[in-house]
Amino acid sequence: MIRYLHTCITVTEDPSDEEILSNLHILDDPKDIPVAIGAKGAGSDYLVTGDKELLKAQITPAITNKKLLQLIFQDDSNNDQLP
């Protein structure tokens, strides 16, 4: 399962200071802005987070760790083998 998760994860570069400053209006917590911009810029299917504001934001689809595990095990029960 670890190999499967590794194929699903994307690590992105930090957004530029200019990009962060131009998006200060999108969230209340400025520390969350680079995370949201990175997830959106990477074209993520989901942002996995426990942060309540990011979960509510409409910037990119966000899910909890629990929901991610539900999706993985649902997928696992529909397939004999994961890649």
C-alpha positions as CSV (number, residue, x, y, z in Angstrom):
1,M,0.0,0.0,0.0
2,I,2.9,2.4,0.7
3,R,4.1,2.0,-2.9
4,Y,0.5,2.8,-4.1
5,L,0.3,5.9,-1.9
6,H,3.7,7.0,-3.2
7,T,2.4,7.0,-6.7
8,C,-0.5,9.2,-5.7
9,I,1.4,12.0,-3.9
10,T,2.6,15.1,-5.6
11,V,5.1,17.5,-4.0
12,T,5.2,21.0,-5.4
13,E,7.5,24.0,-5.2
14,D,6.5,26.8,-2.9
15,P,4.6,29.6,-4.7
16,S,6.5,32.8,-5.2
17,D,6.1,35.7,-2.7
18,E,4.3,37.7,-5.4
19,E,1.8,34.9,-6.0
20,I,1.2,34.6,-2.2
21,L,0.8,38.4,-1.8
22,S,-1.7,38.6,-4.7
23,N,-3.8,35.9,-3.1
24,L,-4.0,37.1,0.5
25,H,-7.7,37.6,0.1
26,I,-8.6,33.9,-0.5
27,L,-8.2,32.7,3.1
28,D,-8.2,34.1,6.5
29,D,-5.0,32.4,7.7
30,P,-2.1,33.6,5.5
31,K,-0.1,30.5,6.4
32,D,-2.7,28.4,4.5
33,I,-2.3,30.4,1.3
34,P,0.8,28.7,0.0
35,V,-0.8,25.3,0.6
36,A,-3.9,26.2,-1.3
37,I,-2.0,27.8,-4.2
38,G,0.3,24.8,-4.4
39,A,-2.6,22.3,-4.4
40,K,-4.5,24.2,-7.1
41,G,-1.4,24.8,-9.2
42,A,-0.5,21.1,-9.1
43,G,-3.9,20.2,-10.4
44,S,-4.5,18.0,-7.3
45,D,-7.5,15.7,-7.2
46,Y,-7.6,16.3,-3.5
47,L,-5.8,18.3,-0.8
48,V,-5.5,16.0,2.2
49,T,-5.7,18.1,5.4
50,G,-7.1,18.5,8.8
51,D,-7.3,22.3,8.5
52,K,-10.9,23.4,8.9
53,E,-10.5,26.5,6.7
54,L,-8.9,24.6,3.9
55,L,-11.6,21.9,4.1
56,K,-14.3,24.6,3.7
57,A,-12.5,26.6,1.0
58,Q,-13.6,26.2,-2.6
59,I,-10.1,26.6,-4.0
60,T,-9.4,22.9,-4.6
61,P,-11.2,19.8,-3.4
62,A,-10.1,19.0,0.2
63,I,-10.6,15.9,2.2
64,T,-9.6,14.6,5.6
65,N,-7.1,11.8,6.3
66,K,-10.1,9.6,7.2
67,K,-11.8,10.3,3.9
68,L,-8.6,9.5,2.0
69,L,-8.4,6.1,3.7
70,Q,-12.0,5.4,3.0
71,L,-11.4,6.2,-0.7
72,I,-8.3,4.0,-0.8
73,F,-10.0,1.0,0.8
74,Q,-13.0,1.4,-1.3
75,D,-10.7,1.4,-4.4
76,D,-8.9,-1.6,-2.9
77,S,-12.1,-3.6,-2.5
78,N,-13.0,-2.9,-6.2
79,N,-9.6,-4.1,-7.5
80,D,-7.7,-7.3,-6.9
81,Q,-4.4,-5.5,-6.9
82,L,-3.3,-1.9,-6.5
83,P,-0.5,-0.7,-8.7
